[in-house]
Amino acid sequence: MPADVRERVVSAIASAQRIPKESILPESTFQELGFDSLDAMNILFALETEFNVSIPDDAARSIRSVGDAVQGIEILLAQQAPAAADSDCASSSRATTPE
């Protein structure tokens, strides 16, 4: 787990749930942290805002721990990176195409 993604996930969870970051470990499950289903939804919304991603419903249902959240965010960010690169390439080619 890259430390920056992990740290941002932990910070977002701590902020959403108003708990100390130190109490959140990557291996902590939401159940161990005392989160119910509404808490989990609030956490997912906080993560979507923090990382500017949309977490699909099927992926959201499988997130049961801090580590799951980090892994899911990493996957979404990796999927965004090629799309952003393709968009940049398309913009560059349009900008240099003679008319």
Biopython code that builds the backbone (N, CA, C, O; Angstrom):
import numpy as np
from Bio.PDB.StructureBuilder import StructureBuilder

atoms = [
    (1, "MET", "N", (0.832, -1.179, 0.000)),
    (1, "MET", "CA", (0.000, 0.000, 0.000)),
    (1, "MET", "C", (0.877, 1.243, 0.000)),
    (1, "MET", "O", (1.665, 1.437, 0.925)),
    (2, "PRO", "N", (0.757, 2.077, -1.005)),
    (2, "PRO", "CA", (1.508, 3.332, -0.959)),
    (2, "PRO", "C", (1.094, 4.155, 0.258)),
    (2, "PRO", "O", (-0.089, 4.266, 0.578)),
    (3, "ALA", "N", (2.075, 4.718, 0.918)),
    (3, "ALA", "CA", (1.822, 5.435, 2.166)),
    (3, "ALA", "C", (0.918, 6.637, 1.967)),
    (3, "ALA", "O", (0.087, 6.921, 2.829)),
    (4, "ASP", "N", (1.053, 7.359, 0.850)),
    (4, "ASP", "CA", (0.243, 8.561, 0.666)),
    (4, "ASP", "C", (-1.235, 8.229, 0.526)),
    (4, "ASP", "O", (-2.072, 8.923, 1.103)),
    (5, "VAL", "N", (-1.579, 7.190, -0.224)),
    (5, "VAL", "CA", (-2.979, 6.783, -0.360)),
    (5, "VAL", "C", (-3.491, 6.279, 0.983)),
    (5, "VAL", "O", (-4.579, 6.655, 1.421)),
    (6, "ARG", "N", (-2.713, 5.438, 1.626)),
    (6, "ARG", "CA", (-3.109, 4.904, 2.934)),
    (6, "ARG", "C", (-3.346, 6.039, 3.926)),
    (6, "ARG", "O", (-4.352, 6.044, 4.636)),
    (7, "GLU", "N", (-2.429, 6.993, 3.977)),
    (7, "GLU", "CA", (-2.547, 8.105, 4.919)),
    (7, "GLU", "C", (-3.791, 8.946, 4.624)),
    (7, "GLU", "O", (-4.486, 9.366, 5.550)),
    (8, "ARG", "N", (-4.073, 9.191, 3.362)),
    (8, "ARG", "CA", (-5.261, 9.965, 2.990)),
    (8, "ARG", "C", (-6.541, 9.210, 3.323)),
    (8, "ARG", "O", (-7.522, 9.818, 3.752)),
    (9, "VAL", "N", (-6.544, 7.894, 3.130)),
    (9, "VAL", "CA", (-7.714, 7.087, 3.488)),
    (9, "VAL", "C", (-7.927, 7.148, 5.001)),
    (9, "VAL", "O", (-9.044, 7.383, 5.463)),
    (10, "VAL", "N", (-6.873, 6.939, 5.760)),
    (10, "VAL", "CA", (-6.975, 6.982, 7.223)),
    (10, "VAL", "C", (-7.454, 8.367, 7.681)),
    (10, "VAL", "O", (-8.307, 8.464, 8.563)),
    (11, "SER", "N", (-6.917, 9.419, 7.097)),
    (11, "SER", "CA", (-7.330, 10.776, 7.468)),
    (11, "SER", "C", (-8.797, 11.023, 7.147)),
    (11, "SER", "O", (-9.518, 11.628, 7.940)),
    (12, "ALA", "N", (-9.239, 10.553, 5.980)),
    (12, "ALA", "CA", (-10.640, 10.736, 5.592)),
    (12, "ALA", "C", (-11.568, 9.980, 6.538)),
    (12, "ALA", "O", (-12.615, 10.494, 6.931)),
    (13, "ILE", "N", (-11.180, 8.759, 6.901)),
    (13, "ILE", "CA", (-11.997, 7.968, 7.838)),
    (13, "ILE", "C", (-12.026, 8.649, 9.205)),
    (13, "ILE", "O", (-13.088, 8.775, 9.815)),
    (14, "ALA", "N", (-10.873, 9.082, 9.683)),
    (14, "ALA", "CA", (-10.798, 9.735, 10.989)),
    (14, "ALA", "C", (-11.658, 10.995, 11.014)),
    (14, "ALA", "O", (-12.366, 11.253, 11.987)),
    (15, "SER", "N", (-11.593, 11.766, 9.952)),
    (15, "SER", "CA", (-12.374, 12.986, 9.883)),
    (15, "SER", "C", (-13.875, 12.692, 9.809)),
    (15, "SER", "O", (-14.669, 13.324, 10.505)),
    (16, "ALA", "N", (-14.256, 11.737, 8.968)),
    (16, "ALA", "CA", (-15.676, 11.400, 8.802)),
    (16, "ALA", "C", (-16.282, 10.857, 10.091)),
    (16, "ALA", "O", (-17.443, 11.124, 10.402)),
    (17, "GLN", "N", (-15.488, 10.092, 10.837)),
    (17, "GLN", "CA", (-15.999, 9.444, 12.047)),
    (17, "GLN", "C", (-15.603, 10.173, 13.336)),
    (17, "GLN", "O", (-16.004, 9.781, 14.432)),
    (18, "ARG", "N", (-14.822, 11.222, 13.186)),
    (18, "ARG", "CA", (-14.373, 12.013, 14.341)),
    (18, "ARG", "C", (-13.675, 11.146, 15.395)),
    (18, "ARG", "O", (-13.986, 11.182, 16.586)),
    (19, "ILE", "N", (-12.712, 10.362, 14.885)),
    (19, "ILE", "CA", (-11.915, 9.523, 15.776)),
    (19, "ILE", "C", (-10.438, 9.811, 15.499)),
    (19, "ILE", "O", (-10.105, 10.303, 14.421)),
    (20, "PRO", "N", (-9.551, 9.517, 16.448)),
    (20, "PRO", "CA", (-8.120, 9.765, 16.232)),
    (20, "PRO", "C", (-7.546, 8.864, 15.138)),
    (20, "PRO", "O", (-7.851, 7.673, 15.064)),
    (21, "LYS", "N", (-6.712, 9.464, 14.299)),
    (21, "LYS", "CA", (-6.070, 8.683, 13.231)),
    (21, "LYS", "C", (-5.277, 7.515, 13.797)),
    (21, "LYS", "O", (-5.191, 6.456, 13.175)),
    (22, "GLU", "N", (-4.705, 7.706, 14.960)),
    (22, "GLU", "CA", (-3.863, 6.679, 15.568)),
    (22, "GLU", "C", (-4.637, 5.399, 15.876)),
    (22, "GLU", "O", (-4.042, 4.327, 15.993)),
    (23, "SER", "N", (-5.957, 5.504, 16.006)),
    (23, "SER", "CA", (-6.758, 4.324, 16.330)),
    (23, "SER", "C", (-7.124, 3.512, 15.090)),
    (23, "SER", "O", (-7.739, 2.451, 15.201)),
    (24, "ILE", "N", (-6.745, 4.011, 13.898)),
    (24, "ILE", "CA", (-7.103, 3.352, 12.645)),
    (24, "ILE", "C", (-5.872, 2.683, 12.049)),
    (24, "ILE", "O", (-4.911, 3.356, 11.674)),
    (25, "LEU", "N", (-5.904, 1.368, 11.965)),
    (25, "LEU", "CA", (-4.804, 0.601, 11.385)),
    (25, "LEU", "C", (-5.243, 0.038, 10.035)),
    (25, "LEU", "O", (-6.435, -0.195, 9.831)),
    (26, "PRO", "N", (-4.304, -0.186, 9.106)),
    (26, "PRO", "CA", (-4.681, -0.739, 7.798)),
    (26, "PRO", "C", (-5.437, -2.059, 7.895)),
    (26, "PRO", "O", (-6.290, -2.350, 7.057)),
    (27, "GLU", "N", (-5.129, -2.856, 8.911)),
    (27, "GLU", "CA", (-5.789, -4.148, 9.045)),
    (27, "GLU", "C", (-7.101, -4.074, 9.833)),
    (27, "GLU", "O", (-7.785, -5.085, 9.990)),
    (28, "SER", "N", (-7.453, -2.893, 10.323)),
    (28, "SER", "CA", (-8.694, -2.740, 11.085)),
    (28, "SER", "C", (-9.916, -2.944, 10.202)),
    (28, "SER", "O", (-10.013, -2.381, 9.112)),
    (29, "THR", "N", (-10.850, -3.759, 10.692)),
    (29, "THR", "CA", (-12.123, -3.882, 9.969)),
    (29, "THR", "C", (-13.052, -2.775, 10.466)),
    (29, "THR", "O", (-12.872, -2.224, 11.552)),
    (30, "PHE", "N", (-14.036, -2.473, 9.648)),
    (30, "PHE", "CA", (-15.010, -1.468, 10.062)),
    (30, "PHE", "C", (-15.751, -1.937, 11.311)),
    (30, "PHE", "O", (-16.082, -1.129, 12.179)),
    (31, "GLN", "N", (-16.010, -3.235, 11.402)),
    (31, "GLN", "CA", (-16.684, -3.785, 12.575)),
    (31, "GLN", "C", (-15.831, -3.585, 13.831)),
    (31, "GLN", "O", (-16.344, -3.187, 14.876)),
    (32, "GLU", "N", (-14.532, -3.863, 13.724)),
    (32, "GLU", "CA", (-13.630, -3.673, 14.867)),
    (32, "GLU", "C", (-13.598, -2.218, 15.317)),
    (32, "GLU", "O", (-13.447, -1.932, 16.505)),
    (33, "LEU", "N", (-13.740, -1.302, 14.366)),
    (33, "LEU", "CA", (-13.732, 0.123, 14.687)),
    (33, "LEU", "C", (-15.089, 0.610, 15.177)),
    (33, "LEU", "O", (-15.242, 1.770, 15.560)),
    (34, "GLY", "N", (-16.080, -0.291, 15.162)),
    (34, "GLY", "CA", (-17.396, 0.058, 15.673)),
    (34, "GLY", "C", (-18.281, 0.781, 14.666)),
    (34, "GLY", "O", (-19.233, 1.458, 15.055)),
    (35, "PHE", "N", (-17.980, 0.647, 13.380)),
    (35, "PHE", "CA", (-18.757, 1.328, 12.346)),
    (35, "PHE", "C", (-19.946, 0.475, 11.925)),
    (35, "PHE", "O", (-19.809, -0.728, 11.704)),
    (36, "ASP", "N", (-21.106, 1.101, 11.815)),
    (36, "ASP", "CA", (-22.270, 0.395, 11.291)),
    (36, "ASP", "C", (-22.408, 0.713, 9.795)),
    (36, "ASP", "O", (-21.543, 1.376, 9.222)),
    (37, "SER", "N", (-23.470, 0.252, 9.174)),
    (37, "SER", "CA", (-23.617, 0.422, 7.725)),
    (37, "SER", "C", (-23.743, 1.897, 7.335)),
    (37, "SER", "O", (-23.246, 2.296, 6.282)),
    (38, "LEU", "N", (-24.390, 2.701, 8.158)),
    (38, "LEU", "CA", (-24.492, 4.133, 7.865)),
    (38, "LEU", "C", (-23.114, 4.790, 7.956)),
    (38, "LEU", "O", (-22.766, 5.630, 7.126)),
    (39, "ASP", "N", (-22.338, 4.407, 8.961)),
    (39, "ASP", "CA", (-20.961, 4.914, 9.082)),
    (39, "ASP", "C", (-20.160, 4.552, 7.839)),
    (39, "ASP", "O", (-19.417, 5.379, 7.311)),
    (40, "ALA", "N", (-20.313, 3.315, 7.373)),
    (40, "ALA", "CA", (-19.576, 2.866, 6.191)),
    (40, "ALA", "C", (-19.941, 3.704, 4.974)),
    (40, "ALA", "O", (-19.072, 4.058, 4.176)),
    (41, "MET", "N", (-21.225, 4.021, 4.829)),
    (41, "MET", "CA", (-21.651, 4.857, 3.701)),
    (41, "MET", "C", (-21.034, 6.254, 3.806)),
    (41, "MET", "O", (-20.575, 6.807, 2.807)),
    (42, "ASN", "N", (-21.022, 6.817, 4.998)),
    (42, "ASN", "CA", (-20.408, 8.140, 5.197)),
    (42, "ASN", "C", (-18.921, 8.100, 4.863)),
    (42, "ASN", "O", (-18.385, 9.040, 4.275)),
    (43, "ILE", "N", (-18.265, 7.023, 5.237)),
    (43, "ILE", "CA", (-16.843, 6.872, 4.933)),
    (43, "ILE", "C", (-16.630, 6.798, 3.423)),
    (43, "ILE", "O", (-15.723, 7.438, 2.890)),
    (44, "LEU", "N", (-17.461, 6.021, 2.736)),
    (44, "LEU", "CA", (-17.325, 5.909, 1.279)),
    (44, "LEU", "C", (-17.536, 7.252, 0.601)),
    (44, "LEU", "O", (-16.813, 7.588, -0.337)),
    (45, "PHE", "N", (-18.517, 8.027, 1.060)),
    (45, "PHE", "CA", (-18.731, 9.361, 0.497)),
    (45, "PHE", "C", (-17.517, 10.254, 0.745)),
    (45, "PHE", "O", (-17.109, 11.016, -0.131)),
    (46, "ALA", "N", (-16.943, 10.153, 1.948)),
    (46, "ALA", "CA", (-15.753, 10.951, 2.275)),
    (46, "ALA", "C", (-14.578, 10.563, 1.374)),
    (46, "ALA", "O", (-13.821, 11.427, 0.929)),
    (47, "LEU", "N", (-14.427, 9.264, 1.107)),
    (47, "LEU", "CA", (-13.345, 8.795, 0.241)),
    (47, "LEU", "C", (-13.563, 9.247, -1.204)),
    (47, "LEU", "O", (-12.613, 9.630, -1.887)),
    (48, "GLU", "N", (-14.804, 9.202, -1.665)),
    (48, "GLU", "CA", (-15.093, 9.674, -3.021)),
    (48, "GLU", "C", (-14.733, 11.146, -3.160)),
    (48, "GLU", "O", (-14.183, 11.560, -4.180)),
    (49, "THR", "N", (-15.040, 11.932, -2.146)),
    (49, "THR", "CA", (-14.717, 13.358, -2.170)),
    (49, "THR", "C", (-13.211, 13.584, -2.093)),
    (49, "THR", "O", (-12.659, 14.380, -2.853)),
    (50, "GLU", "N", (-12.553, 12.889, -1.181)),
    (50, "GLU", "CA", (-11.107, 13.051, -0.984)),
    (50, "GLU", "C", (-10.314, 12.728, -2.246)),
    (50, "GLU", "O", (-9.362, 13.432, -2.580)),
    (51, "PHE", "N", (-10.702, 11.671, -2.942)),
    (51, "PHE", "CA", (-9.927, 11.204, -4.088)),
    (51, "PHE", "C", (-10.564, 11.548, -5.440)),
    (51, "PHE", "O", (-10.017, 11.208, -6.489)),
    (52, "ASN", "N", (-11.715, 12.219, -5.412)),
    (52, "ASN", "CA", (-12.417, 12.596, -6.634)),
    (52, "ASN", "C", (-12.668, 11.374, -7.519)),
    (52, "ASN", "O", (-12.357, 11.372, -8.710)),
    (53, "VAL", "N", (-13.235, 10.344, -6.908)),
    (53, "VAL", "CA", (-13.570, 9.100, -7.606)),
    (53, "VAL", "C", (-15.020, 8.751, -7.313)),
    (53, "VAL", "O", (-15.639, 9.304, -6.404)),
    (54, "SER", "N", (-15.539, 7.838, -8.089)),
    (54, "SER", "CA", (-16.864, 7.289, -7.840)),
    (54, "SER", "C", (-16.696, 5.796, -7.556)),
    (54, "SER", "O", (-16.222, 5.040, -8.404)),
    (55, "ILE", "N", (-17.086, 5.391, -6.369)),
    (55, "ILE", "CA", (-16.946, 3.992, -5.972)),
    (55, "ILE", "C", (-18.198, 3.241, -6.425)),
    (55, "ILE", "O", (-19.296, 3.527, -5.947)),
    (56, "PRO", "N", (-18.043, 2.282, -7.342)),
    (56, "PRO", "CA", (-19.214, 1.530, -7.809)),
    (56, "PRO", "C", (-19.880, 0.768, -6.660)),
    (56, "PRO", "O", (-19.219, 0.354, -5.708)),
    (57, "ASP", "N", (-21.188, 0.592, -6.766)),
    (57, "ASP", "CA", (-21.943, -0.078, -5.705)),
    (57, "ASP", "C", (-21.407, -1.471, -5.390)),
    (57, "ASP", "O", (-21.298, -1.846, -4.223)),
    (58, "ASP", "N", (-21.070, -2.244, -6.432)),
    (58, "ASP", "CA", (-20.576, -3.603, -6.175)),
    (58, "ASP", "C", (-19.246, -3.576, -5.429)),
    (58, "ASP", "O", (-18.996, -4.430, -4.578)),
    (59, "ALA", "N", (-18.393, -2.605, -5.739)),
    (59, "ALA", "CA", (-17.121, -2.468, -5.019)),
    (59, "ALA", "C", (-17.369, -1.997, -3.594)),
    (59, "ALA", "O", (-16.701, -2.449, -2.664)),
    (60, "ALA", "N", (-18.320, -1.095, -3.418)),
    (60, "ALA", "CA", (-18.621, -0.567, -2.082)),
    (60, "ALA", "C", (-19.072, -1.681, -1.140)),
    (60, "ALA", "O", (-18.719, -1.680, 0.039)),
    (61, "ARG", "N", (-19.844, -2.621, -1.653)),
    (61, "ARG", "CA", (-20.329, -3.717, -0.814)),
    (61, "ARG", "C", (-19.203, -4.632, -0.322)),
    (61, "ARG", "O", (-19.355, -5.319, 0.689)),
    (62, "SER", "N", (-18.081, -4.641, -1.034)),
    (62, "SER", "CA", (-16.988, -5.538, -0.648)),
    (62, "SER", "C", (-15.966, -4.874, 0.281)),
    (62, "SER", "O", (-15.033, -5.534, 0.737)),
    (63, "ILE", "N", (-16.129, -3.595, 0.562)),
    (63, "ILE", "CA", (-15.189, -2.888, 1.437)),
    (63, "ILE", "C", (-15.602, -3.114, 2.883)),
    (63, "ILE", "O", (-16.639, -2.629, 3.335)),
    (64, "ARG", "N", (-14.772, -3.857, 3.592)),
    (64, "ARG", "CA", (-15.066, -4.222, 4.984)),
    (64, "ARG", "C", (-13.964, -3.779, 5.960)),
    (64, "ARG", "O", (-14.111, -3.914, 7.174)),
    (65, "SER", "N", (-12.874, -3.255, 5.418)),
    (65, "SER", "CA", (-11.759, -2.859, 6.280)),
    (65, "SER", "C", (-11.052, -1.641, 5.688)),
    (65, "SER", "O", (-11.310, -1.233, 4.555)),
    (66, "VAL", "N", (-10.170, -1.087, 6.477)),
    (66, "VAL", "CA", (-9.367, 0.046, 6.012)),
    (66, "VAL", "C", (-8.506, -0.401, 4.832)),
    (66, "VAL", "O", (-8.383, 0.328, 3.847)),
    (67, "GLY", "N", (-7.919, -1.572, 4.920)),
    (67, "GLY", "CA", (-7.107, -2.107, 3.827)),
    (67, "GLY", "C", (-7.904, -2.294, 2.550)),
    (67, "GLY", "O", (-7.411, -2.013, 1.458)),
    (68, "ASP", "N", (-9.154, -2.776, 2.686)),
    (68, "ASP", "CA", (-10.026, -2.911, 1.514)),
    (68, "ASP", "C", (-10.263, -1.545, 0.866)),
    (68, "ASP", "O", (-10.248, -1.416, -0.358)),
    (69, "ALA", "N", (-10.481, -0.538, 1.698)),
    (69, "ALA", "CA", (-10.722, 0.812, 1.187)),
    (69, "ALA", "C", (-9.500, 1.334, 0.441)),
    (69, "ALA", "O", (-9.623, 1.911, -0.639)),
    (70, "VAL", "N", (-8.326, 1.129, 1.020)),
    (70, "VAL", "CA", (-7.088, 1.583, 0.369)),
    (70, "VAL", "C", (-6.910, 0.875, -0.971)),
    (70, "VAL", "O", (-6.617, 1.508, -1.985)),
    (71, "GLN", "N", (-7.089, -0.430, -0.964)),
    (71, "GLN", "CA", (-6.919, -1.200, -2.197)),
    (71, "GLN", "C", (-7.925, -0.765, -3.262)),
    (71, "GLN", "O", (-7.573, -0.629, -4.434)),
    (72, "GLY", "N", (-9.164, -0.550, -2.859)),
    (72, "GLY", "CA", (-10.186, -0.113, -3.809)),
    (72, "GLY", "C", (-9.876, 1.252, -4.398)),
    (72, "GLY", "O", (-10.054, 1.466, -5.598)),
    (73, "ILE", "N", (-9.416, 2.171, -3.571)),
    (73, "ILE", "CA", (-9.059, 3.510, -4.052)),
    (73, "ILE", "C", (-7.872, 3.426, -5.003)),
    (73, "ILE", "O", (-7.853, 4.101, -6.032)),
    (74, "GLU", "N", (-6.882, 2.603, -4.667)),
    (74, "GLU", "CA", (-5.724, 2.443, -5.554)),
    (74, "GLU", "C", (-6.148, 1.934, -6.930)),
    (74, "GLU", "O", (-5.630, 2.392, -7.948)),
    (75, "ILE", "N", (-7.080, 0.998, -6.961)),
    (75, "ILE", "CA", (-7.564, 0.464, -8.239)),
    (75, "ILE", "C", (-8.271, 1.550, -9.032)),
    (75, "ILE", "O", (-8.036, 1.702, -10.231)),
    (76, "LEU", "N", (-9.138, 2.308, -8.365)),
    (76, "LEU", "CA", (-9.854, 3.386, -9.053)),
    (76, "LEU", "C", (-8.898, 4.456, -9.576)),
    (76, "LEU", "O", (-9.074, 4.961, -10.684)),
    (77, "LEU", "N", (-7.895, 4.799, -8.786)),
    (77, "LEU", "CA", (-6.918, 5.801, -9.223)),
    (77, "LEU", "C", (-6.100, 5.289, -10.404)),
    (77, "LEU", "O", (-5.788, 6.052, -11.318)),
    (78, "ALA", "N", (-5.754, 4.011, -10.391)),
    (78, "ALA", "CA", (-4.997, 3.418, -11.499)),
    (78, "ALA", "C", (-5.835, 3.422, -12.775)),
    (78, "ALA", "O", (-5.304, 3.630, -13.866)),
    (79, "GLN", "N", (-7.140, 3.192, -12.643)),
    (79, "GLN", "CA", (-8.022, 3.217, -13.805)),
    (79, "GLN", "C", (-8.173, 4.629, -14.352)),
    (79, "GLN", "O", (-8.332, 4.817, -15.558)),
    (80, "GLN", "N", (-8.124, 5.618, -13.474)),
    (80, "GLN", "CA", (-8.234, 7.015, -13.907)),
    (80, "GLN", "C", (-6.981, 7.484, -14.629)),
    (80, "GLN", "O", (-7.066, 8.282, -15.563)),
    (81, "ALA", "N", (-5.826, 7.001, -14.210)),
    (81, "ALA", "CA", (-4.553, 7.465, -14.776)),
    (81, "ALA", "C", (-4.470, 7.240, -16.283)),
    (81, "ALA", "O", (-4.130, 8.182, -16.998)),
    (82, "PRO", "N", (-4.762, 6.043, -16.811)),
    (82, "PRO", "CA", (-4.712, 5.862, -18.260)),
    (82, "PRO", "C", (-5.741, 6.725, -18.988)),
    (82, "PRO", "O", (-5.464, 7.231, -20.076)),
    (83, "ALA", "N", (-6.917, 6.897, -18.402)),
    (83, "ALA", "CA", (-7.945, 7.724, -19.033)),
    (83, "ALA", "C", (-7.479, 9.169, -19.116)),
    (83, "ALA", "O", (-7.708, 9.840, -20.122)),
    (84, "ALA", "N", (-6.826, 9.653, -18.061)),
    (84, "ALA", "CA", (-6.312, 11.021, -18.064)),
    (84, "ALA", "C", (-5.193, 11.168, -19.084)),
    (84, "ALA", "O", (-5.110, 12.185, -19.772)),
    (85, "ALA", "N", (-4.333, 10.161, -19.186)),
    (85, "ALA", "CA", (-3.241, 10.206, -20.158)),
    (85, "ALA", "C", (-3.789, 10.201, -21.581)),
    (85, "ALA", "O", (-3.299, 10.938, -22.437)),
    (86, "ASP", "N", (-4.805, 9.373, -21.839)),
    (86, "ASP", "CA", (-5.426, 9.349, -23.164)),
    (86, "ASP", "C", (-6.038, 10.697, -23.492)),
    (86, "ASP", "O", (-5.929, 11.172, -24.623)),
    (87, "SER", "N", (-6.674, 11.311, -22.526)),
    (87, "SER", "CA", (-7.292, 12.615, -22.723)),
    (87, "SER", "C", (-6.232, 13.668, -23.018)),
    (87, "SER", "O", (-6.425, 14.515, -23.891)),
    (88, "ASP", "N", (-5.112, 13.622, -22.296)),
    (88, "ASP", "CA", (-4.022, 14.568, -22.527)),
    (88, "ASP", "C", (-3.438, 14.390, -23.916)),
    (88, "ASP", "O", (-3.139, 15.375, -24.591)),
    (89, "CYS", "N", (-3.269, 13.145, -24.357)),
    (89, "CYS", "CA", (-2.731, 12.873, -25.689)),
    (89, "CYS", "C", (-3.677, 13.389, -26.757)),
    (89, "CYS", "O", (-3.233, 13.981, -27.742)),
    (90, "ALA", "N", (-4.955, 13.178, -26.581)),
    (90, "ALA", "CA", (-5.934, 13.635, -27.553)),
    (90, "ALA", "C", (-5.932, 15.151, -27.621)),
    (90, "ALA", "O", (-6.023, 15.723, -28.707)),
    (91, "SER", "N", (-5.829, 15.804, -26.479)),
    (91, "SER", "CA", (-5.782, 17.266, -26.455)),
    (91, "SER", "C", (-4.535, 17.778, -27.138)),
    (91, "SER", "O", (-4.590, 18.763, -27.874)),
    (92, "SER", "N", (-3.404, 17.119, -26.904)),
    (92, "SER", "CA", (-2.134, 17.531, -27.505)),
    (92, "SER", "C", (-2.173, 17.372, -29.020)),
    (92, "SER", "O", (-1.683, 18.235, -29.749)),
    (93, "SER", "N", (-2.750, 16.278, -29.493)),
    (93, "SER", "CA", (-2.779, 16.053, -30.925)),
    (93, "SER", "C", (-3.709, 17.044, -31.612)),
    (93, "SER", "O", (-3.442, 17.465, -32.738)),
    (94, "ARG", "N", (-4.784, 17.417, -30.956)),
    (94, "ARG", "CA", (-5.672, 18.421, -31.531)),
    (94, "ARG", "C", (-4.998, 19.786, -31.566)),
    (94, "ARG", "O", (-5.186, 20.559, -32.505)),
    (95, "ALA", "N", (-4.213, 20.073, -30.537)),
    (95, "ALA", "CA", (-3.576, 21.386, -30.457)),
    (95, "ALA", "C", (-2.492, 21.548, -31.518)),
    (95, "ALA", "O", (-2.213, 22.673, -31.933)),
    (96, "THR", "N", (-1.873, 20.457, -31.967)),
    (96, "THR", "CA", (-0.769, 20.570, -32.924)),
    (96, "THR", "C", (-1.186, 20.228, -34.346)),
    (96, "THR", "O", (-0.359, 20.287, -35.256)),
    (97, "THR", "N", (-2.444, 19.874, -34.559)),
    (97, "THR", "CA", (-2.903, 19.513, -35.894)),
    (97, "THR", "C", (-3.128, 20.786, -36.706)),
    (97, "THR", "O", (-3.910, 21.646, -36.298)),
    (98, "PRO", "N", (-2.449, 20.918, -37.855)),
    (98, "PRO", "CA", (-2.666, 22.114, -38.680)),
    (98, "PRO", "C", (-4.072, 22.117, -39.272)),
    (98, "PRO", "O", (-4.654, 21.074, -39.569)),
    (99, "GLU", "N", (-4.581, 23.306, -39.426)),
    (99, "GLU", "CA", (-5.933, 23.415, -40.004)),
    (99, "GLU", "C", (-5.889, 23.916, -41.402)),
    (99, "GLU", "O", (-6.933, 24.067, -42.036)),
]
sb = StructureBuilder()
sb.init_structure("model")
sb.init_model(0)
sb.init_chain("A")
sb.init_seg("    ")
for serial, (resi, resn, name, xyz) in enumerate(atoms, 1):
    if name == "N":
        sb.init_residue(resn, " ", resi, " ")
    sb.init_atom(name, np.array(xyz, "f"), 0.0, 1.0, " ", f" {name:<3s}", serial, name[0])
structure = sb.get_structure()
